[in-house]
Amino acid sequence: MSRFACLATVFTLALSSAAEAAAPLRQADQAQLDRAAALSTYETGIAAWMWTDKIWYGFTEKISARITVKTYGEKYPFTLVAYLQNNQTGEKLYFPAFTDQATDIFGKRPGEFTPAVITDAEREPLL
């Protein structure tokens, strides 16, 4: 397995757990979507960090990954898109299917994206 494939596997596991976790995501309700849609422009200062306790894992080792999210009071729903990018070629592979077709983290294509309300999380386990 190539290093890129190993990284893709680790990233998939981490984001799969994040997408299914109660925190820091929850489904946006219609009122939140309507308020967000009424904005002409919007900037946010949301910040997120994901990390593991090691740089490399063996095939039999359990992966430990955590996430910290700072919303700074943000209340609007967001569409979350995650991808791996090859630094040499610029190729992007979008999670969760790892294809070049842009999808949100729930696998929905543009026009069907699933907005989520993001909440604060401090060192929450992903794996």
C-alpha positions as CSV (number, residue, x, y, z in Angstrom):
1,M,0.0,0.0,0.0
2,S,1.4,3.4,-0.9
3,R,1.9,6.2,1.6
4,F,-0.9,8.2,-0.1
5,A,-3.2,5.2,0.2
6,C,-2.3,4.7,3.9
7,L,-3.0,8.4,4.5
8,A,-6.3,8.2,2.6
9,T,-7.3,5.3,4.8
10,V,-6.4,7.1,8.0
11,F,-8.1,10.3,6.8
12,T,-11.3,8.3,5.8
13,L,-11.5,6.7,9.2
14,A,-11.0,10.0,11.0
15,L,-13.6,11.9,9.0
16,S,-16.1,9.0,9.0
17,S,-16.0,9.2,12.8
18,A,-16.3,12.9,12.7
19,A,-19.3,12.8,10.4
20,E,-21.1,10.3,12.6
21,A,-20.2,11.9,15.9
22,A,-22.7,14.0,17.9
23,A,-20.1,16.7,18.5
24,P,-19.0,18.9,16.8
25,L,-21.7,18.5,14.1
26,R,-25.5,18.5,14.2
27,Q,-28.1,18.8,11.4
28,A,-29.2,22.3,10.6
29,D,-32.9,23.1,10.9
30,Q,-34.9,25.0,8.2
31,A,-34.9,28.2,10.2
32,Q,-31.1,28.3,10.4
33,L,-30.9,27.5,6.7
34,D,-33.3,30.4,5.8
35,R,-31.3,32.9,7.9
36,A,-28.0,31.8,6.4
37,A,-29.5,32.0,2.8
38,A,-30.6,35.6,3.4
39,L,-27.0,36.8,3.9
40,S,-25.4,38.4,0.8
41,T,-21.8,37.7,2.0
42,Y,-20.5,36.2,5.1
43,E,-17.0,35.6,6.6
44,T,-16.3,33.3,9.5
45,G,-13.4,32.7,11.9
46,I,-14.2,29.1,12.6
47,A,-11.0,27.1,13.2
48,A,-10.5,23.3,13.4
49,W,-7.5,21.0,14.1
50,M,-7.3,17.3,13.7
51,W,-4.3,15.3,14.9
52,T,-3.0,11.9,15.8
53,D,-0.7,10.8,18.6
54,K,1.8,9.4,16.0
55,I,3.0,10.3,12.5
56,W,3.1,6.6,11.3
57,Y,1.0,3.6,12.3
58,G,1.6,0.0,11.7
59,F,-1.2,-2.0,10.1
60,T,-2.2,-3.7,13.4
61,E,-1.9,-0.5,15.5
62,K,-5.0,1.3,16.8
63,I,-5.2,4.8,15.5
64,S,-5.8,7.6,18.0
65,A,-7.1,10.8,16.4
66,R,-8.6,13.9,18.1
67,I,-10.3,17.1,17.0
68,T,-10.6,20.6,18.4
69,V,-13.1,23.1,17.0
70,K,-13.4,26.8,17.9
71,T,-16.6,28.4,16.5
72,Y,-16.1,31.7,18.2
73,G,-19.9,32.0,18.7
74,E,-20.7,31.1,15.1
75,K,-24.4,30.0,14.8
76,Y,-24.9,29.6,11.0
77,P,-24.9,26.2,9.3
78,F,-22.0,25.3,7.0
79,T,-21.3,22.8,4.3
80,L,-18.2,20.8,5.1
81,V,-15.9,19.6,2.3
82,A,-12.8,17.6,2.9
83,Y,-10.2,16.4,0.5
84,L,-6.7,15.1,0.2
85,Q,-4.5,17.0,-2.2
86,N,-1.3,15.6,-3.8
87,N,1.3,18.3,-3.2
88,Q,3.2,17.3,-6.4
89,T,0.4,17.1,-8.9
90,G,-2.3,19.2,-7.3
91,E,-4.9,16.3,-7.7
92,K,-7.7,16.5,-5.1
93,L,-9.6,13.5,-3.9
94,Y,-12.8,14.3,-2.1
95,F,-13.9,12.5,1.0
96,P,-15.8,10.1,1.5
97,A,-15.5,8.3,-1.9
98,F,-12.0,9.7,-2.8
99,T,-12.9,10.7,-6.3
100,D,-12.3,13.9,-8.2
101,Q,-16.0,14.8,-8.0
102,A,-16.5,17.4,-5.2
103,T,-18.8,16.1,-2.4
104,D,-19.5,17.2,1.1
105,I,-18.3,15.0,4.0
106,F,-21.6,13.1,3.8
107,G,-21.1,12.2,0.2
108,K,-23.6,14.6,-1.3
109,R,-22.8,16.4,-4.6
110,P,-23.1,20.2,-5.1
111,G,-26.8,21.2,-5.0
112,E,-27.5,18.5,-2.5
113,F,-24.9,19.4,0.2
114,T,-26.0,18.8,3.7
115,P,-25.5,21.9,5.9
116,A,-24.4,21.2,9.5
117,V,-24.2,23.4,12.6
118,I,-20.7,23.2,14.0
119,T,-20.2,23.4,17.8
120,D,-17.1,23.8,19.9
121,A,-15.1,20.7,20.7
122,E,-11.9,20.4,22.7
123,R,-9.7,17.4,22.1
124,E,-12.7,15.2,21.2
125,P,-11.7,11.7,20.1
126,L,-12.4,10.9,16.5
127,L,-11.0,7.3,16.7
